Amino acid sequence: MLKTGLAILNAYIQTPASLHFYKRMKEELGSLGVSLECKNNSEILSYICSSGDLFAKEIKKYDFVLYLDKDLYISEMIEKAGVKLFR
């Protein structure tokens, strides 16, 4: 079974280092048969604001989340939804 992960980046501060880290993780995980998608935290916030149920449904599509942001509230919601989180 193919695993799918989600990388969450800051919507407003995307440094070359964070983008490079995401690209390298995507390459390395891809070589292991794991796909990694990328969204920024503002996209995740729109799910949270519209409905908690929608957030849980959307986030549970992923086997894990690679969290590359500093917002603790979003990361706590991801963990409470039962998705493995890597900070």
CNS distance restraints for C-alpha pairs under 8 A (distance, minus, plus):
assign (resid   2 and name CA) (resid  33 and name CA) 6.44 0.50 0.50
assign (resid   2 and name CA) (resid  34 and name CA) 6.12 0.50 0.50
assign (resid   2 and name CA) (resid  35 and name CA) 7.62 0.50 0.50
assign (resid   3 and name CA) (resid  33 and name CA) 7.29 0.50 0.50
assign (resid   3 and name CA) (resid  34 and name CA) 4.96 0.50 0.50
assign (resid   3 and name CA) (resid  35 and name CA) 6.41 0.50 0.50
assign (resid   3 and name CA) (resid  62 and name CA) 7.73 0.50 0.50
assign (resid   3 and name CA) (resid  63 and name CA) 6.16 0.50 0.50
assign (resid   4 and name CA) (resid  34 and name CA) 5.77 0.50 0.50
assign (resid   4 and name CA) (resid  35 and name CA) 4.84 0.50 0.50
assign (resid   4 and name CA) (resid  36 and name CA) 5.85 0.50 0.50
assign (resid   4 and name CA) (resid  37 and name CA) 7.61 0.50 0.50
assign (resid   4 and name CA) (resid  61 and name CA) 7.94 0.50 0.50
assign (resid   4 and name CA) (resid  62 and name CA) 5.33 0.50 0.50
assign (resid   4 and name CA) (resid  63 and name CA) 5.57 0.50 0.50
assign (resid   4 and name CA) (resid  64 and name CA) 7.12 0.50 0.50
assign (resid   5 and name CA) (resid  34 and name CA) 7.33 0.50 0.50
assign (resid   5 and name CA) (resid  35 and name CA) 6.14 0.50 0.50
assign (resid   5 and name CA) (resid  36 and name CA) 4.63 0.50 0.50
assign (resid   5 and name CA) (resid  37 and name CA) 6.22 0.50 0.50
assign (resid   5 and name CA) (resid  62 and name CA) 5.22 0.50 0.50
assign (resid   5 and name CA) (resid  63 and name CA) 5.64 0.50 0.50
assign (resid   5 and name CA) (resid  64 and name CA) 4.89 0.50 0.50
assign (resid   5 and name CA) (resid  65 and name CA) 5.54 0.50 0.50
assign (resid   5 and name CA) (resid  66 and name CA) 7.16 0.50 0.50
assign (resid   6 and name CA) (resid  36 and name CA) 5.48 0.50 0.50
assign (resid   6 and name CA) (resid  37 and name CA) 4.82 0.50 0.50
assign (resid   6 and name CA) (resid  38 and name CA) 5.67 0.50 0.50
assign (resid   6 and name CA) (resid  39 and name CA) 7.23 0.50 0.50
assign (resid   6 and name CA) (resid  62 and name CA) 6.40 0.50 0.50
assign (resid   6 and name CA) (resid  64 and name CA) 6.50 0.50 0.50
assign (resid   6 and name CA) (resid  65 and name CA) 4.74 0.50 0.50
assign (resid   6 and name CA) (resid  66 and name CA) 6.00 0.50 0.50
assign (resid   7 and name CA) (resid  22 and name CA) 7.17 0.50 0.50
assign (resid   7 and name CA) (resid  36 and name CA) 6.71 0.50 0.50
assign (resid   7 and name CA) (resid  37 and name CA) 6.03 0.50 0.50
assign (resid   7 and name CA) (resid  38 and name CA) 4.71 0.50 0.50
assign (resid   7 and name CA) (resid  39 and name CA) 6.34 0.50 0.50
assign (resid   7 and name CA) (resid  65 and name CA) 5.78 0.50 0.50
assign (resid   7 and name CA) (resid  66 and name CA) 4.55 0.50 0.50
assign (resid   7 and name CA) (resid  67 and name CA) 5.83 0.50 0.50
assign (resid   7 and name CA) (resid  68 and name CA) 6.86 0.50 0.50
assign (resid   8 and name CA) (resid  38 and name CA) 5.97 0.50 0.50
assign (resid   8 and name CA) (resid  39 and name CA) 5.15 0.50 0.50
assign (resid   8 and name CA) (resid  40 and name CA) 5.17 0.50 0.50
assign (resid   8 and name CA) (resid  41 and name CA) 6.01 0.50 0.50
assign (resid   8 and name CA) (resid  65 and name CA) 7.32 0.50 0.50
assign (resid   8 and name CA) (resid  66 and name CA) 6.37 0.50 0.50
assign (resid   8 and name CA) (resid  67 and name CA) 5.08 0.50 0.50
assign (resid   8 and name CA) (resid  68 and name CA) 5.59 0.50 0.50
assign (resid   8 and name CA) (resid  69 and name CA) 6.68 0.50 0.50
assign (resid   9 and name CA) (resid  14 and name CA) 7.18 0.50 0.50
assign (resid   9 and name CA) (resid  18 and name CA) 7.73 0.50 0.50
assign (resid   9 and name CA) (resid  38 and name CA) 7.37 0.50 0.50
assign (resid   9 and name CA) (resid  39 and name CA) 6.37 0.50 0.50
assign (resid   9 and name CA) (resid  40 and name CA) 4.57 0.50 0.50
assign (resid   9 and name CA) (resid  41 and name CA) 6.00 0.50 0.50
assign (resid   9 and name CA) (resid  67 and name CA) 6.99 0.50 0.50
assign (resid   9 and name CA) (resid  68 and name CA) 5.08 0.50 0.50
assign (resid   9 and name CA) (resid  69 and name CA) 5.48 0.50 0.50
assign (resid  10 and name CA) (resid  14 and name CA) 6.21 0.50 0.50
assign (resid  10 and name CA) (resid  40 and name CA) 5.48 0.50 0.50
assign (resid  10 and name CA) (resid  41 and name CA) 5.47 0.50 0.50
assign (resid  10 and name CA) (resid  42 and name CA) 7.80 0.50 0.50
assign (resid  10 and name CA) (resid  68 and name CA) 7.07 0.50 0.50
assign (resid  10 and name CA) (resid  69 and name CA) 5.24 0.50 0.50
assign (resid  10 and name CA) (resid  70 and name CA) 7.82 0.50 0.50
assign (resid  11 and name CA) (resid  40 and name CA) 4.93 0.50 0.50
assign (resid  11 and name CA) (resid  41 and name CA) 5.64 0.50 0.50
assign (resid  11 and name CA) (resid  42 and name CA) 5.93 0.50 0.50
assign (resid  14 and name CA) (resid  18 and name CA) 6.35 0.50 0.50
assign (resid  14 and name CA) (resid  19 and name CA) 6.67 0.50 0.50
assign (resid  15 and name CA) (resid  19 and name CA) 6.36 0.50 0.50
assign (resid  16 and name CA) (resid  20 and name CA) 5.96 0.50 0.50
assign (resid  17 and name CA) (resid  21 and name CA) 6.09 0.50 0.50
assign (resid  18 and name CA) (resid  22 and name CA) 6.26 0.50 0.50
assign (resid  18 and name CA) (resid  68 and name CA) 7.40 0.50 0.50
assign (resid  19 and name CA) (resid  23 and name CA) 6.21 0.50 0.50
assign (resid  20 and name CA) (resid  24 and name CA) 6.09 0.50 0.50
assign (resid  21 and name CA) (resid  25 and name CA) 6.11 0.50 0.50
assign (resid  22 and name CA) (resid  26 and name CA) 6.08 0.50 0.50
assign (resid  23 and name CA) (resid  27 and name CA) 6.25 0.50 0.50
assign (resid  24 and name CA) (resid  28 and name CA) 6.12 0.50 0.50
assign (resid  25 and name CA) (resid  29 and name CA) 5.84 0.50 0.50
assign (resid  25 and name CA) (resid  36 and name CA) 7.94 0.50 0.50
assign (resid  26 and name CA) (resid  30 and name CA) 5.80 0.50 0.50
assign (resid  26 and name CA) (resid  35 and name CA) 6.95 0.50 0.50
assign (resid  26 and name CA) (resid  36 and name CA) 5.47 0.50 0.50
assign (resid  26 and name CA) (resid  37 and name CA) 7.96 0.50 0.50
assign (resid  27 and name CA) (resid  31 and name CA) 6.36 0.50 0.50
assign (resid  28 and name CA) (resid  32 and name CA) 6.81 0.50 0.50
assign (resid  29 and name CA) (resid  33 and name CA) 6.45 0.50 0.50
assign (resid  29 and name CA) (resid  34 and name CA) 5.05 0.50 0.50
assign (resid  29 and name CA) (resid  35 and name CA) 6.60 0.50 0.50
assign (resid  29 and name CA) (resid  36 and name CA) 7.26 0.50 0.50
assign (resid  30 and name CA) (resid  34 and name CA) 4.99 0.50 0.50
assign (resid  30 and name CA) (resid  35 and name CA) 5.59 0.50 0.50
assign (resid  30 and name CA) (resid  36 and name CA) 7.52 0.50 0.50
assign (resid  39 and name CA) (resid  43 and name CA) 6.44 0.50 0.50
assign (resid  39 and name CA) (resid  44 and name CA) 7.45 0.50 0.50
assign (resid  40 and name CA) (resid  44 and name CA) 6.89 0.50 0.50
assign (resid  41 and name CA) (resid  45 and name CA) 6.13 0.50 0.50
assign (resid  41 and name CA) (resid  69 and name CA) 7.61 0.50 0.50
assign (resid  42 and name CA) (resid  46 and name CA) 6.33 0.50 0.50
assign (resid  43 and name CA) (resid  47 and name CA) 6.91 0.50 0.50
assign (resid  44 and name CA) (resid  48 and name CA) 6.54 0.50 0.50
assign (resid  44 and name CA) (resid  55 and name CA) 7.60 0.50 0.50
assign (resid  44 and name CA) (resid  74 and name CA) 8.00 0.50 0.50
assign (resid  45 and name CA) (resid  49 and name CA) 6.08 0.50 0.50
assign (resid  45 and name CA) (resid  74 and name CA) 7.81 0.50 0.50
assign (resid  46 and name CA) (resid  50 and name CA) 6.15 0.50 0.50
assign (resid  47 and name CA) (resid  51 and name CA) 6.28 0.50 0.50
assign (resid  47 and name CA) (resid  52 and name CA) 7.29 0.50 0.50
assign (resid  47 and name CA) (resid  54 and name CA) 6.06 0.50 0.50
assign (resid  47 and name CA) (resid  55 and name CA) 4.89 0.50 0.50
assign (resid  47 and name CA) (resid  58 and name CA) 7.85 0.50 0.50
assign (resid  48 and name CA) (resid  52 and name CA) 5.45 0.50 0.50
assign (resid  48 and name CA) (resid  54 and name CA) 7.35 0.50 0.50
assign (resid  48 and name CA) (resid  55 and name CA) 5.35 0.50 0.50
assign (resid  50 and name CA) (resid  54 and name CA) 7.32 0.50 0.50
assign (resid  51 and name CA) (resid  55 and name CA) 6.41 0.50 0.50
assign (resid  52 and name CA) (resid  56 and name CA) 6.33 0.50 0.50
assign (resid  53 and name CA) (resid  57 and name CA) 6.16 0.50 0.50
assign (resid  54 and name CA) (resid  58 and name CA) 6.04 0.50 0.50
assign (resid  55 and name CA) (resid  59 and name CA) 6.01 0.50 0.50
assign (resid  56 and name CA) (resid  60 and name CA) 5.94 0.50 0.50
assign (resid  56 and name CA) (resid  78 and name CA) 8.00 0.50 0.50
assign (resid  56 and name CA) (resid  81 and name CA) 5.86 0.50 0.50
assign (resid  57 and name CA) (resid  61 and name CA) 6.86 0.50 0.50
assign (resid  59 and name CA) (resid  78 and name CA) 7.14 0.50 0.50
assign (resid  59 and name CA) (resid  81 and name CA) 7.62 0.50 0.50
assign (resid  59 and name CA) (resid  83 and name CA) 7.40 0.50 0.50
assign (resid  60 and name CA) (resid  81 and name CA) 7.28 0.50 0.50
assign (resid  60 and name CA) (resid  82 and name CA) 7.71 0.50 0.50
assign (resid  60 and name CA) (resid  83 and name CA) 6.45 0.50 0.50
assign (resid  62 and name CA) (resid  83 and name CA) 7.39 0.50 0.50
assign (resid  63 and name CA) (resid  83 and name CA) 6.48 0.50 0.50
assign (resid  63 and name CA) (resid  84 and name CA) 6.86 0.50 0.50
assign (resid  64 and name CA) (resid  83 and name CA) 5.69 0.50 0.50
assign (resid  64 and name CA) (resid  84 and name CA) 4.68 0.50 0.50
assign (resid  64 and name CA) (resid  85 and name CA) 5.83 0.50 0.50
assign (resid  64 and name CA) (resid  86 and name CA) 7.61 0.50 0.50
assign (resid  65 and name CA) (resid  83 and name CA) 7.09 0.50 0.50
assign (resid  65 and name CA) (resid  84 and name CA) 6.27 0.50 0.50
assign (resid  65 and name CA) (resid  85 and name CA) 4.89 0.50 0.50
assign (resid  65 and name CA) (resid  86 and name CA) 6.13 0.50 0.50
assign (resid  66 and name CA) (resid  85 and name CA) 6.17 0.50 0.50
assign (resid  66 and name CA) (resid  86 and name CA) 4.90 0.50 0.50
assign (resid  66 and name CA) (resid  87 and name CA) 6.22 0.50 0.50
assign (resid  67 and name CA) (resid  75 and name CA) 7.25 0.50 0.50
assign (resid  67 and name CA) (resid  85 and name CA) 6.84 0.50 0.50
assign (resid  67 and name CA) (resid  86 and name CA) 5.86 0.50 0.50
assign (resid  67 and name CA) (resid  87 and name CA) 4.88 0.50 0.50
assign (resid  68 and name CA) (resid  87 and name CA) 6.46 0.50 0.50
assign (resid  71 and name CA) (resid  75 and name CA) 6.80 0.50 0.50
assign (resid  72 and name CA) (resid  76 and name CA) 6.13 0.50 0.50
assign (resid  73 and name CA) (resid  77 and name CA) 6.30 0.50 0.50
assign (resid  74 and name CA) (resid  78 and name CA) 6.30 0.50 0.50
assign (resid  75 and name CA) (resid  79 and name CA) 6.34 0.50 0.50
assign (resid  75 and name CA) (resid  85 and name CA) 7.46 0.50 0.50
assign (resid  76 and name CA) (resid  80 and name CA) 6.13 0.50 0.50
assign (resid  77 and name CA) (resid  81 and name CA) 6.19 0.50 0.50
assign (resid  78 and name CA) (resid  82 and name CA) 6.78 0.50 0.50
assign (resid  78 and name CA) (resid  83 and name CA) 6.01 0.50 0.50
assign (resid  78 and name CA) (resid  84 and name CA) 7.94 0.50 0.50
assign (resid  78 and name CA) (resid  85 and name CA) 7.14 0.50 0.50
assign (resid  79 and name CA) (resid  83 and name CA) 5.55 0.50 0.50
assign (resid  79 and name CA) (resid  84 and name CA) 6.54 0.50 0.50
assign (resid  79 and name CA) (resid  85 and name CA) 6.35 0.50 0.50
